[in-house]
Amino acid sequence: MPPTVAKRAIDVDRHVAARIRERRVMLGITQQELADRVGITYQQLHKYERAINRVTAGRLVEIAKALNTEPSYFFEGLGETEMPTDVRQRMALEIARNAAQMDERHLEALAAITRALASEH
C-alpha cells in the first residue's frame, strides 16, 4: 500500500475517533456510560476515541445510535484543510458541555455573546 493511502486511512481513523469523543462530550456522557450503551468495555471505547483501534462499520452504527446521531456525523468535515487545534476543540467542547446544563435564558445570552465575538474575527 502506498504511503499516501496509508496516511489517509490513518487520518480518517483519527477524524472518526475525534468526532466520537466530541459527540460524547457534547452530550455530557462519560466513556463508561457510552461503553455500557454500546456493550463494550471502557478500555475499548477509550481505544476507539484515541484511534488506537479502528472502529468497524457495524460498531460505528451502534455508537451512532447510542449518541443519537447518524453514522455520517462522524465523517463530517473530513478532508477540510483547516482543522481546529486540540486546545480550540477542548474549549469548544467545554463550552458545549456547560451550555447543555444552562437554562434557556442563559443559553440565549451565551449564543448572542458568541455570535458577537465571532463577528469581530
N, C-alpha and C positions, 0 to 999 in steps of 0.2 A: 504494500500500500504506500503510495507516495506520501512524503511528509506533510504536504499541504492538506491532503484528505484527512490524515490522522489528526492534524491540528484542528481542522474544522469540526471533526467529531467531538474532540475534547471540549472545544468552545461551546458546542451545543449542549453537552452534558453539564457544563458549568452554568450555562444560562438557565437550563431547566431546573437545576438544583437551587439556584438563587431565587427563581420565581416560586418554587415550592416554599422555601423559607419565608420569602416576602409575603406570600398569601397567608401562611400560617400565622405569622406575627401580626399582620394586619387584622386578622380575626381574633387575636388575643388567645390563641390556642397554644398550649405547650407542646413540646415534642412528644412527651409521653401521651398526652391526650390524642394527638393525631395518630401516633403509632397504634394506640388501642383501637381507634376508629377503623384503621386500615387492617388491623390484625397482624401487625409486625412488631418486632421489638424496638425499643427506644434506640438501641445501638444501630439497627438497620436504618431507621429513619435519619439518624444523625449522619450516617454514611451517605445516604441519598442527598441530604442537604449540603454536604461538603463536596459532592461529586467524587467521592472516593469509590462508590459503587454506582453503576449505571442503573437507571430506572427503566424497567421494561415497559412496553406499551400497556400491557394489562394492569400493571401496578400503577402506572400514571393515571389510568382511568379511575381506579379505586381511590387514589389520592385526590383527584379532581372532585369526585363525588363527596368525599369526606370534607373537602374545603368549599363545597357548594359552588363550584365553577365548572367550566368546560375544559377538557384537556388542551384545547387550543390556547387557553390562557397562558400556559407555561412556555409557549413559543412566541408570544407577542414580544415585539421589539428585537427579535433575533435578526442579526445582520445589520442592525443600525450601527453606524460608525461611532457614535458617541455614547458611551455607557457611563452612568454616574459612578463616581468614585465610591469606595466602600464607606467612607465617612458620610458622604451625602446620602447614601442608601440607608445607613443606620439611623441618621437623623430623620429622614422622611418616614421610615417605619416607626420610629418612636412617636413622631407627631401623629401618625395614623392610629397607633395603638392608644394614645392618650385621647384622641378625638373620639374614638369609639365609646369612651366612657363619659363623654360630656352630654349635658342636656342640649336640647335643640337651640336654645337662645345663644349659649356659649359657642356651639358649633357654627352657627351662622356668623358670629363675630370673628371666629378664627378663620373662616372661609374668606371673609371680607379683608382681613389683615393679610392673608397670604396672597390674595389677588392684588392688593395694593403693592405689596413688596415685590411680587413677580413683575408687575408692570414697570417698576423702577429699573429693572435689569436690562 
